């Protein structure tokens, strides 16, 4: 399994949490208060609550249900609020995945390390991320049929389901504001075309 683009770096500031799908795996992606990026199985090992409903407490992600804290370095349980004097066993941990940022995009891989996910993103800047109710091939066919004429774009796809694709769009870093706005409108036209 390869690394998948799950969103834009700017959409996940410090102390924020988001949900993502990577190769049919439900994932929580979050950034600690200090800026460390982490990606884990979106399930608390205590009672199975979605960790994407949780909240950041410094360098920990706390589960909404019982407040168990898990540290951003490795996902081990760092605190159980009902037993604050207890040092949690090493075996209580989330399943951690590899996460990396490249070109203003957050990438997650379920196995192995996220190396350079794509060959070259130099000269591109993040434009937007959106979900399209269409298969990846349908989306890419629609994009080739309706190419954006005013600037270079990179389309990065994360197939979420057979008929649902997350699209992360990058634009030529030299594009002015007018071209960026036109490209954002083009993204909406592309979505409508692919979903038709």
N, C-alpha and C positions, 0 to 999 in steps of 0.2 A: 504494500500500500504506500502511496506517495503522499507527500505533504499537500494539504488543501488550503486554499485561501478562505479564511472565515470572517474577514472584515477588515476595516481600515484602522490603523493605529490611532488616528485622531478620534475615532469613535469610542475608544476605551481608555479614558484618562485614568489617572491614579485613583485608587479606592473604588473602582467600578467593576461590575460583573456582567457578563453576557452569556447567553446560551448559543451553542453552535452545533451543527451536525457534521461529522466527518466519517465518510464511508459507513453510513448507517449507525454510527456510534453517537449517542447523546453526550455532549461535552459541555463543561462549564469552562469558560475562558475568563480570567480575571487579572487585574493588576493591583498589586499591593500598594499601600500608602507610599512606600518608597520607590515605586515604579517597576517592581519585578513582575514580569509576565509569567503566568502559569496556565496550564490546561490540564483538566482532570476529567475522569468519569463523572458525569453529572448525577451522582448518587452518593448520599452520605452513607458511610459504612455502618452507622449506628442503626438507623431506621429506614433508610432508603429515600429520604426526602431529597428533592432536586436541590443541589447546591447552588444552582443559578438563582434560587430565591433567597439565598443567603446574603450576608453583608460583610464588608471588609472591616477588620479591626487591626489596624497597623499592618503587620506582615502576615496576617492570618485571614482565612476565610471562615466565617462562622455560619453553621447551619441554622436556618430559621427555626427548625422544629425544637431542638433541645439546646441549641447554642454551642455545640461542640466546635472547638477551634482546630483548624488544620493549617499547618505552616506552609508558606509558599515554596520553601525549599524541600521538595520531596513529598509533600502531602501528608506527613505524619501528624497524628493528633497531638496538639500541644496543650490543650486544656479541656477539661470536662467541668462546666460550671457548677453542676450539682455536687462535685467532689473536687473543689479547688486545690486541696492539699495533695491530691493524688498526681503522681507522674504517670501519664498514660503509657501503656505498653507500646513498644515499637511496632507491634503487629497491627495496631489500629491506624490504618492509613487509607487514603484514597488511591485510586489507580491513576498515576500521573502519566501524561503524554508529553512529547516534545513540542515546544512552541518557540517560534522565532519571528522577528520582524525583519522584513526586507522590502525596500521600496515603499515604505508607508503602509504595508500590508501585513496582517497577522497570519502566519502560517502554522498549521498544526499537523503533526504526523502521529499516527497511532502506534507505530513501531519504529525503532531506531531514532536517530537524531535528524532534525530538519537541517539538511545541508542547504546549499543554494537551490531553492525550489524551482526557480526559473533561471534561464541563462543570463538574461541581461535586462535589468529594469532601469539602468542609467538613462537619464534624460526624460524620465516619466515621473509624473506626480499623481498622487491619489485624486480621483474625481468623486466617485461614489460607489456604494454597495447597495444592491437591490436583489429581491427575490423575484424570479420569473416562473410562472406556472407553465413550464414547458421542459421537455427533455433537453439535455445539453446539446445534442446534435441539432435539434430543431432551432434552438437559440442561435447557435453558430451559423446555421444556414440562413436564418433571417438576417444576421449581422452581415454576412457576405452579400446578400441581396440588396441591402440598404446601407452601404458603407458611408461612414461619416466623412465628408469631403474637406472639412476645414482644418483638421489637425490630426496628428498621429494618435491612435488609441491602442491600448493593450486591453484585451478582454480576458479575464481570469475566471474560470468556472469551477464551482464546487457543486457537483451533482448531489442533491439531498435525497431525492426520491425519484422514481421513474419519470414523473411529470413535474418536478420542482428543482430548479437550479438557482444557486446563489451566484450572482454575477458581480465581480469586483472590477471596476473600470478605472484604468489609469489613462492620463492624457499627457501629451507632450508638455514637459515642464516649461517650455517657452510660450505656451498658449496664454493669450491675454484673457481678461475677465469675460469679454464678449464671447470668445471661443469656448471658454469653460461653460458658460451658461447655455450656449447652443448645444454643446456636447451633452449636458445634463438633460436638455429637452429631447435630444436624439435617443438617449437611454430609455426615456418613457415611450417614445415611438417604437423602439426596438422591442420593448416589453409587450406592447399592444400587438405588434406584428407577430411575435413568436407565440403569443397566447391565442391568436385568432384561429 
